[in-house]
Amino acid sequence: MEIITETLTTPVKGHYDVIVVGCGPAGCGMAIACGRAGLKTLVIEKANCPGGAWTTGFMNPFFDGVGKAGLVGELIGELQDRGQWGGFWNISFHYEHMKHILEQKLTQSGVEVLYNTHFSRTLTEGNRITGIVAENIEGRFAAYGKYIADCTGDGNVAADAGCAFELGEEGDWKECQAMTLMFLVGNIPEKYRDGLMIFEKLDAAYRAAGAEIPFKVPYLIPVPNSHFGVVQFTHMYEYNPLSAEELTKATMEGRQQMIDAFTYLTKYDGEFRDLELIASSGVLGVRESRRIIGEYTVSLEDILNGTQFEDAVAYVTFGADLHTKSNKGQKCFGVKPYTIPMRSLIPKGYDGLVVAGRCISGSREAMASYRVTGNCCQMGENAGYIIAEAIRQGIDVRDVRMQFTLKK
Ligand SMILES: Cc1cc2nc3c(=O)[nH]c(=O)nc-3n(C[C@H](O)[C@H](O)[C@H](O)COP(=O)(O)OP(=O)(O)OC[C@H]3O[C@@H](n4cnc5c(N)ncnc54)[C@H](O)[C@@H]3O)c2cc1C
């Protein structure tokens, strides 16, 4: 590859206690906790709202949230107070209210938020991550932080710093779970307003069209207090989640699958004749990419045996859910409720960096369980409090001992 070497002048925006990269469920938990703990906190987000998959991803329902203490419990409570909670499996929510509640909480906790801002690289001193370089409408800027939190879902910050990671099955990205482009539909027939699995409907429509269905377990999930719902159906297999070109191709295939599904359903199923296509999500749903190697790796045995760790930051009950290409469906199995240890959020051999969300250290099967949003948010939140305590005591996050109330 041809390489150019640039000499750039980069203004330093500021010095922070914590810089959070990515404001999805994990990043919101992290940033709000750091702000509440009194830390000078910056969160950067490439989209124009908080929430990640919760909002830009048109994701629903909110898994492994009910019964959790802390921010997750607060979010559900406020969605309930607004009448924006319920619907599908009684755990679905309205995207715009989720954005608004998260924005209020970020602001109230004193966090500095920058949207439309893209992380580009880390600043390091040896194995310590000292800051980031990011870009937005104003150009490039640098910012220093006592701690950097990688909440990008993909482990972008940790990977740039050189942290080791796992991908797919022993490095084979083709084994990564399928990607999905979610899409919204309106004018859902009255009798389906509570939500349904539309496999039989779509399967029959695909057969009538002489086409092959890409995913066997599609859901239509109505959004509370609205006339629309989200369809979890498109499935793109064998795309490299770390290649911009492949992500673009997967997005285009998703859009084609969406148009096909909508066309076949409205044409061949009388009940869905008047269904409206509203929008595809602004971001491709990537279920699986980097798993950063941490001080501890959550294993298949841990989730089957229900391991309870002393340094627990999240309590997980959600079963493993792998969207595999082999059966064009889901491979699911239950887990014994287990906890996530803080050590799995600390990249091995690196200082000044914490990861939270789906990119923490775990086996593929474990990730398929803890990746759902209630767990990502809870681990981000409690890791934020651990960072605050480390800064207060002037010690490393590895040496902080804190116990959290994880369940209500
Ligand atoms: C198709 C699909 C369906 C799912 N269904 C469900 C479900 O029904 N229920 C459930 O609870 N979970 C579901 N999940 C799982 C869940 O959505 C994710 O695992 C979870 O959102 C991960 O949280 P996170 O905070 O780690 O990452 P994300 O939600 O991906 O958030 C990461 C944030 O970082 C930002 N970011 C990334 N890179 C950069 C950068 N370079 N610079 C700045 N910002 C950046 C992103 O814009 C994003 O806002 C689903 C996932 C997918 C893909």
PDBQT file of the ligand as one rigid body, heavy atoms in Angstrom, charges set to zero:
ROOT
HETATM    1  C1  LIG A 501     -29.383  -6.134  14.473  1.00  0.00    +0.000 C 
HETATM    2  C2  LIG A 501     -29.216  -6.152  15.954  1.00  0.00    +0.000 A 
HETATM    3  C3  LIG A 501     -30.312  -6.409  16.757  1.00  0.00    +0.000 A 
HETATM    4  C4  LIG A 501     -30.182  -6.402  18.133  1.00  0.00    +0.000 A 
HETATM    5  N1  LIG A 501     -31.281  -6.604  18.894  1.00  0.00    +0.000 NA
HETATM    6  C5  LIG A 501     -31.205  -6.371  20.207  1.00  0.00    +0.000 A 
HETATM    7  C6  LIG A 501     -32.405  -6.333  20.989  1.00  0.00    +0.000 A 
HETATM    8  O1  LIG A 501     -33.494  -6.566  20.493  1.00  0.00    +0.000 OA
HETATM    9  N2  LIG A 501     -32.272  -6.014  22.299  1.00  0.00    +0.000 N 
HETATM   10  C7  LIG A 501     -31.081  -5.729  22.890  1.00  0.00    +0.000 A 
HETATM   11  O2  LIG A 501     -31.053  -5.371  24.068  1.00  0.00    +0.000 OA
HETATM   12  N3  LIG A 501     -29.917  -5.809  22.172  1.00  0.00    +0.000 NA
HETATM   13  C8  LIG A 501     -29.966  -6.100  20.862  1.00  0.00    +0.000 A 
HETATM   14  N4  LIG A 501     -28.821  -6.121  20.108  1.00  0.00    +0.000 N 
HETATM   15  C9  LIG A 501     -27.507  -6.016  20.771  1.00  0.00    +0.000 C 
HETATM   16  C10 LIG A 501     -27.155  -4.600  21.135  1.00  0.00    +0.000 C 
HETATM   17  O3  LIG A 501     -27.822  -3.675  20.329  1.00  0.00    +0.000 OA
HETATM   18  C11 LIG A 501     -25.644  -4.293  21.065  1.00  0.00    +0.000 C 
HETATM   19  O4  LIG A 501     -24.863  -5.390  21.390  1.00  0.00    +0.000 OA
HETATM   20  C12 LIG A 501     -25.375  -3.132  22.024  1.00  0.00    +0.000 C 
HETATM   21  O5  LIG A 501     -26.020  -1.972  21.520  1.00  0.00    +0.000 OA
HETATM   22  C13 LIG A 501     -23.915  -2.866  22.201  1.00  0.00    +0.000 C 
HETATM   23  O6  LIG A 501     -23.776  -1.679  22.944  1.00  0.00    +0.000 OA
HETATM   24  P1  LIG A 501     -22.462  -0.814  22.796  1.00  0.00    +0.000 P 
HETATM   25  O7  LIG A 501     -22.677   0.411  23.610  1.00  0.00    +0.000 OA
HETATM   26  O8  LIG A 501     -21.289  -1.666  23.043  1.00  0.00    +0.000 OA
HETATM   27  O9  LIG A 501     -22.392  -0.469  21.219  1.00  0.00    +0.000 OA
HETATM   28  P2  LIG A 501     -23.330   0.390  20.273  1.00  0.00    +0.000 P 
HETATM   29  O10 LIG A 501     -24.756   0.309  20.657  1.00  0.00    +0.000 OA
HETATM   30  O11 LIG A 501     -22.960  -0.043  18.899  1.00  0.00    +0.000 OA
HETATM   31  O12 LIG A 501     -22.822   1.879  20.495  1.00  0.00    +0.000 OA
HETATM   32  C14 LIG A 501     -21.541   2.297  20.073  1.00  0.00    +0.000 C 
HETATM   33  C15 LIG A 501     -21.568   3.794  19.820  1.00  0.00    +0.000 C 
HETATM   34  O13 LIG A 501     -20.246   4.218  19.465  1.00  0.00    +0.000 OA
HETATM   35  C16 LIG A 501     -20.304   5.091  18.364  1.00  0.00    +0.000 C 
HETATM   36  N5  LIG A 501     -19.026   5.006  17.657  1.00  0.00    +0.000 N 
HETATM   37  C17 LIG A 501     -18.497   3.909  17.067  1.00  0.00    +0.000 A 
HETATM   38  N6  LIG A 501     -17.315   4.211  16.495  1.00  0.00    +0.000 NA
HETATM   39  C18 LIG A 501     -17.105   5.533  16.732  1.00  0.00    +0.000 A 
HETATM   40  C19 LIG A 501     -16.052   6.426  16.376  1.00  0.00    +0.000 A 
HETATM   41  N7  LIG A 501     -14.987   6.026  15.660  1.00  0.00    +0.000 N 
HETATM   42  N8  LIG A 501     -16.148   7.712  16.775  1.00  0.00    +0.000 NA
HETATM   43  C20 LIG A 501     -17.237   8.145  17.496  1.00  0.00    +0.000 A 
HETATM   44  N9  LIG A 501     -18.256   7.330  17.847  1.00  0.00    +0.000 NA
HETATM   45  C21 LIG A 501     -18.186   6.041  17.476  1.00  0.00    +0.000 A 
HETATM   46  C22 LIG A 501     -21.480   4.576  17.557  1.00  0.00    +0.000 C 
HETATM   47  O14 LIG A 501     -21.994   5.567  16.695  1.00  0.00    +0.000 OA
HETATM   48  C23 LIG A 501     -22.464   4.170  18.645  1.00  0.00    +0.000 C 
HETATM   49  O15 LIG A 501     -23.315   5.221  19.024  1.00  0.00    +0.000 OA
HETATM   50  C24 LIG A 501     -28.917  -6.154  18.721  1.00  0.00    +0.000 A 
HETATM   51  C25 LIG A 501     -27.809  -5.889  17.914  1.00  0.00    +0.000 A 
HETATM   52  C26 LIG A 501     -27.946  -5.888  16.543  1.00  0.00    +0.000 A 
HETATM   53  C27 LIG A 501     -26.756  -5.583  15.692  1.00  0.00    +0.000 C 
ENDROOT
TORSDOF 0
